[in-house]
Amino acid sequence: MTDRDHIANLLGRYCRGVANFDKDEWGSTWAEDARWIFPDGNAVVGRATIVETFAEARTRFPLCVQQVTSSVVDVDGDTGTGWVQVCEIQWRSDAKTTELIGDYHDEYVRTAQGWQFATRRFQLRAHGPADRAKRLFG
């Protein structure tokens, strides 16, 4: 597999970790000293703190599905950058559904564990009710 293939798998494992609320899989996508940057500019630093933040936020959603809709990845040796557009549907604990669309601006690093996120900055493009998602529960 090429480096780009490995990074595509990294993106897939991240999404699968979100969908399955698998903190171990999701956490394994982050480098030990990674930074997760939110749309407001606030950042969480370090894998342990990132996973803790994810786990707290993810508990508000019985189901959350994130889909990569487009991506551009550039690799330079043991580092890389990426633009990844996502659509996320969130089934909330209050029985409402919401949807967001946004872009991740990524920095990747090759570690002993393989490719991981060094930095992941999220830029929100749209957010609102997701009536179409309600149909998935019947």
N, C-alpha and C positions, 0 to 999 in steps of 0.2 A: 504494500500500500504506500501511496505517496504521503508526504506531509499534509497536503490538502485533504486527503482521504481521512487521515487521523484527526484533523481538526473538524471535519464534517461529523465524525463520530463523537467528538467532544461536544459539539452542539446538540447532537441527538441524545447523548447521555444526560445533558443538562435538562432538555425538555422532558425526557422520560422520568428523571428525578423529580421534576415539578409535578407531572401528572400522577405519579405513584406516591408522592409525598415520601420519597426515599431520601432521607437526609444523608445517608452514607454515600449513595451514588452521586447525588447532587453535590455534596461536599467534595468528593474526589475530583471534581472538575476544576477546582480552584487551587492555585499555588499557595504554599504556606503563608506567604507575605502579600497575598493579593489585595486588590482594592475593588470594592463594589460601589459605584457612584450613582446616586439617584437623580431624577430630573431636577430636583431643587438644589443640586450641587453637594448635598451632604454625602459623606462617604463612610463606609464601614471597611475597616482594615484588618486583615488577618483571617485565615480560613476559619478558625474556631468562632470568631465573632460573626463572620459572614453567615455561617451555618446556623448559629443561634438566632440571628435576625431573620433568616429565611424561615426557620421552624416556627417562630412566633407568628410571623405574618401568614404563613401557609395554613395555620390552624383555623383561620377565619373562613376557609373555603373547603367544603366537603369534596369538591372536585375543581381542579384547575388544569386546563389544557393549554399548552403553549405550542404554537406551530411556527417553524421557520418558513417564511414565505419567499425570501430572497437573501442571497449572501454574496459577498465579495471578500475573498481572503488572499492576502499576500504574505508569502513566507520569505524570510531572509536568514538563512542559517538556523539558529536555535530560537529565533523569535519570529513573530508575525503580527500582522494587524488584520482586523476584519470589520466589515459593516454587515450587520445581520438584522434584517427586518423580521419582526414577529407579530403574530396575532395571538392574543391570549383571551380565552373565555373562562370566566370565573363564576362558578355556582356558589353563591354565598350562603352562609349559615342562616340568613334571614329569608331564604328561598327566592331571592332575587338573583338575576344573572347580569353580569356586566362583561363588557368586552373592551380590550385596549389594543391599540396598534402603536408600535414604536420601533425604534432602531437601537440596537446595541452597537457601540463603538468599542471594539475589543482590542486588547493586546494579549498575545499568546506567548507562552514560554515553554520550551521543551525541558522537562525535568526527568529525574530518574523514573517517575511514574508515567511518563509520556507527556503529551501536550496538555497544558492547563491554562486557565485564564490567569493572567497577571493583573489585568485591569478590565473591568466591564462597566461601561458607562451607559446608562439607559436614557434615551431621549423619547419622551412621550409625544406621539403625533395626534392620537384621538382616544377618547374614553367615553363610555356611556352605557346605557342599558343595552342588553343583548336579547331581544325578544326571540330571535331565532334559536338561541341556546335552550330556552325553556322546552322546546319540542323534543329535545334529546332525552328528557325524563318522562316523556309520554304526555 
